[in-house]
Amino acid sequence: MSIGPPELVADSETAAQEQFDGVDATEVGAPALALFGRRLLADRAAMASAAFVLVLVLIAIFAPLVVKAVGAPGPYAADPSARDQFGDPTGPSPGALWPFIAMLAGTALATASRFAPVPTIKRYGWVLISGIAFLAAVALAIAFWPSAHHIFGVDKEFRDLFSRVLYGARLSLEVAAIAAAASLIIGLTFGLLVGYFRGSVGVAISRLIDALFALPLLLLALGMAAACKVGRGCLGGVLHPGLAVVIVVIAIVNSIFIARVMRDQVLSLREKRFVETARSLGTSNARILFREILPGVLAPIAGYAAPIIAQDVLFIAGLSYLGIGIQFPRASWGAMLADANTVLGTAWWYMLFPGAALLLTVLAFNLLGDGLRDALNPRVSRP
């Protein structure tokens, strides 16, 4: 039985309804971690993306062993004998693409099974089809790859493209992870300080973040990389064109965005009742920041981590494509795509495989980030 004026009772009931709108009845009262895991596992696109990311990370870590296991040459070794009758680079070896065809066919059938009229097939068919496709791809790889000298063909310098794509994944994920970690630390620190302290310094830094957010960041990266090419480099010779410049540019770009998001989050949290209570009890600002506010902003950060890595991978490829990112002879997807412009008419494989690797990687990280954000937000209804 409700006690109070009718309009206040109606307002409270409406607020309660809005608070639980979109939340499954079975999820009410569940532990936060269990609720997060349940919602994430229910997102098939996110789980498929997580599986792809996991396989990609393992391949990137063990790239030398994978290259050696399939009998492919190293990423820097040229094979002048890999020429056709006209002297041009040779394409993929016969039968080497069957494992990828099997995976694509399995993905198409698994997607089609979601529209099957039989409820059992609609719910569990994609699992069975995906498992069969994966086993078929492994069997075909074991059958064809040991005898295939160049699985993806060779580039215009007659280097093995399969090895270079794998090493490109390794370098892209390594640089993206380092840059994302640096940008998260910088952006989170500035966001916490600017959002919590409202003095003139905080206001000035906040306006600086807004101004930097309006800058054309790609032009900033181009200018910085071009400046570091001149003379002894930047910062007294510390930075030269290559990995260091790419990491610094990406960290600066992403930290501005993260700092702005965190500032807005902290501005809303600092006015909450639990923060006011802690402040009235004489709790220090440092303790309030790390014990009360920081846990509340970590969930949005977790949701932004995967898309940030995807953006970093794409940014690395873009800088390398323009010739100011990862430098020769290191393998980079962007540099491969740039080199493919001159041989696209005769060597289609040189653009196809690096481009497909870049596309699938960015797509997987973005879908995983969407799944993490939906799982962390209980008001988002599941499909």
N, C-alpha and C positions, 0 to 999 in steps of 0.2 A: 504494500500500500504506500502510495506517494503522499508526502506531506509538503504543503507549500502552495503558493499561488498557481493557478492552472497554467499561466503563460510560462512561468519558470520551469514547471514540470515538463511542459512540452518542449522547451528549449533544451533541457538536459537530455530528454529522450532522443531528440533529433541529433544532438552531439554524439550521444552514445552510438546511434545508428551509423553516423558517418565514420566514427572511429573504427567500427568493425565491418564497414562496407567492403566487400571483396575478400573477406577472410573466411576460409572454410570452417564450418562448425567443428570439424575434427581437429583443427589447428589451435583452437582457443585453449589456452592453458598449457600448451606444449612448451618444452624448453626451447630457448631461442636457437641453440645450435641444432637441435633435432628438427625444428621447423625449417631452418635454413637448408639442411641437408635433404629433407623431404621435398621441398619445393624445387631445389636444384636438380635432384634426380628425376623429377617429373618433367623437366624441360629436355626433350629429346635432342633438340638442336644444340643446346648448350653442352649436353653430355657427349654428343658426337664431336663437337668442336674441341672439348676437353681431351677426348681420346686422340684426335688428330694432333693437338698441341703436344701431348705427352709423347707420341711417336716422333714428332718433329724434333723435340728437345733431345730425345735419346739418340736419334740419328745424328743430330748436330754434335752431341758430345762424343759419340763413337764413330764419327765420320771416317777417320783413318782406318779403323777396323772394318767398317762396312765396305770401303773401297777395296781393301785388301781381300776381303772375303769373296767378293764377286769377281775378282781378278781384273779390275779396271786399273789403268795407269793412274799415276798421281795427277793432281790438278795443274801442275806446272810443267809436266813432261810432254814435249811435242812428239808426235808420231808422223813423220813425213810420209810414211807408207799408206796412211789413211787418206788416199786420193782416189777419185773415180777416174774414168778413162779420159776426162777432160782436164784433169789436174785439180779439180775442186774438192773441198772437204766432203767426206762421206757422211751419210746420215745414220740413223739408228740401225743397229744390227738386226738381221731377220729374227723375228720371234721375241725380241727383247721387250716389246711393248705389250705383249699379251697379259702380263700381270696387272698393268694399269687398265687395260680394257676390261679385265674381269672385275676390278674394283668399281669402275664406272658403271658397268652393267648391274652389279650388285646394288650400288647406290640408287640407280634408277628403279630397279624392282622393289627395293625396300621402301622407297618413296611411294610407289604405286600401290603397295600393299596397305598403306594407310587409308586408301579409298575403297578397300574391298568390302563387299556387302556382308561377309561373314564376320561377326564380332571377334572371334578368336584370332582369325588371321589379321584383322585390323589392329588388334592390340599387341600380338606377339610375333606376327609374321616378319616384321622388319628385323627382329633380333636374329631369327633363324636364317633369313636371307643374307644378312650382313656377315654372320659367322661363316656361312658356306662360301660367300664371295672372298672373304679374307683367306680362308684355307686354300681356295682355288688359286688365289694370287700368289700365295707362298709356294704352292706346288709348281706353278708355272715359272716362278722366279728361280727355284732350284733347278728346274729342267733346262731353262734357256740361258740364264745369266752367266753361268761359268764358262760357256763356250762363246759368249758375246764379248768381243774385245772392247767395243765402244757401244754401251747400251743406249745412250742418247745421241750418238754421233760425236763429231768433233767440231770445234769452232774454226774460224778462218786462220788461226795460228796452229791448227792441227792438235790442239789440246783436248783431252777427254772432257766432254761436256757433263757427263754424269758426275764425275769427281768434282768439277767446278761448281755445279749446282749444290751438291752436298756441303762443300766447304763454304759456299756463299751463304747457305742457311746457318752454318756454324758462326760465321763472322757477323751476320746480321743480328742473330739472337743475342750474341755476346755484347755487341755494341748497344743494342736496344735495351738490354737488361741493365747495363751499367748506367746508361743515360736516364732510364726511367727511375732507377733507384736514386740517382743524384737529384733529379728534378722533384721526386716525391719528398726527399728530405728538405731541400731548399724551400719548395712551395709550402710544405706543411709548417715549417718553422715560421716563415714570414706570415702565413695566413693566421696562425695562432696568435702571434704577437700583435699584428695589425688589428685583428678582430677583437681582441680582448682589451687592449689598452687604447683609450680614446683620446689621448693627448694630441698635441700638435704634431709630434713626430709620427704618430700612428696615422693621422689624417694625411700628412704629407706623403708617407709611403703608400697609403691607399690610393691617393691620386696618381702617384707614379706608376702603380700597377695598372690602373685604368688607362694611362697614357701609353704604356708599353703594349698593352693588349690591342691598341688601335694601330700599331705599327705593322707594315707589311713584313712579316717575319721571314718569308722566303728570301726577300730582297736583303734583309739583314744578314741571313746566312750566306748569301752569295757575296755580299760585300766583305764580310768577315773572312770568308775563305779566300777571296781574291787578295785581300790585304796581307794575309799570311803567306801568300806565294812570293811576295816581294821581299828582296833582301834576305835577312836572317830570320824572317818569320815574325810572329807576334809575341808580345810579352817578353821581350829580350831573348828571343830564340826558343822560348819554351814550346810554342805552338807552331807547327808546320802543317801544310796540307796533308790530310790523312785522317787516321782514327781520332786523334786528339781534337782536331777542329770539329769533326762530326759530333763527338760526344759533348763538347762544350756548347755548340750551337743548339743541339737538341735539348740539353739540360736547361739552357736559358729560356728557350721557347716554351717548353712544357711547364717549367716552374712558375712562369707568369700565370698560366691558366690555372694551375693547381692552387696557387696562392689566392687568386680571386675567388675560386670556389670555396676554399677553406675559410676565407675571411667572412663570406656570407653565412656559412654554417656556424661559425663562432659567434657572429653578431646575434644570431637567433638563440643560441644556447646560453649566452652569458646573461640573458634576461629571465631564464627559467627559474622556477622556485627553488630547485635544489642548489643552484649556484648562489642565489641570494641567501639561502640558509647557511651554506658553508662560509660565505663572506661575513655574515652576522656573527658566526661563532669564532671569528678571528683567524680563520684558515688563511695561510699565506697564498699569494697569487700563484707561485710556482706549483703548490700542491693542488690548487683549484684547476690550473691548466692541465696538469698531468693526471690527476685522479678523477676529475669531474668532467672536463670538456673533451680532452683527447679521446677517451673511449667512445664518445658520442660521434666523433667525426671519422673514426677509423672505418666504419662500415661504408660510407660513401667513397672513401679512398680505395677500399678493396674493389668496389664496383668500377672505379675509373682506371685501375691498374692495367687490366687486359687491353682496353682500347688505347691506352697510352702506348703500350708496347707495339700495338698494331700501327699506330701513327708513327712511331719511331722507325719501324721497319720500312714503312713507305717513304719516310723522309730520308732515310739512309740511301734507299734505292734512287730517290730523286736527285740527291746531291751527287751520287756516283754517276748517274746518267749524264749530269751536266759537267762531269769531269773534275769536280772539286771535293769529292767525298773520298771513299776508299781508293787508294792509288794502286796502279799496276805494280807488281804482277798478282796481288791478292785478288781472290775471287769475290766478285760482288754482282748481285743480280742486276743492279742498275747499270753497271758498266757492260755487262753482257748484252742487255737490251740496247744500249747505245751502239755497241759494235755490230749488232745484228741489223742495223739500218742499211748497211751497205751490201749485205748478202741475203736480204729477206727474200728476194725473188728466186734464189737458187738454193738457199739453206734455211727452209722454214723452221727446222727443228731448233735452230739457235735462238729464235725468239720465243718459240712455243714453251719449252720446258722452264727456262728462268721466269717467263711471264706467268705460267701456271703456278709455279712454286710461290711467287710473290702474291698472286691473287688468292690462293688457298690459305696462305699464312695470315694475311690481313683479314680475310673473311672469318677464319676460325677464331682469331683473337677477339674480333668485334662481336661475334655471336656468343662467345664465352663471357665477355663483359656484359652483354645484355642479360644473359642468364643469371649472372651474379647479382646484378642490380635488381632484377625481378625477385630473386630469392631473398634478398635482403630487405625488400619492401613488401610487407604482408598485405598491403592494400591493393597490390597488382593482382588481378584475377588470372588464374592459370587457364590456358586454352583447353 
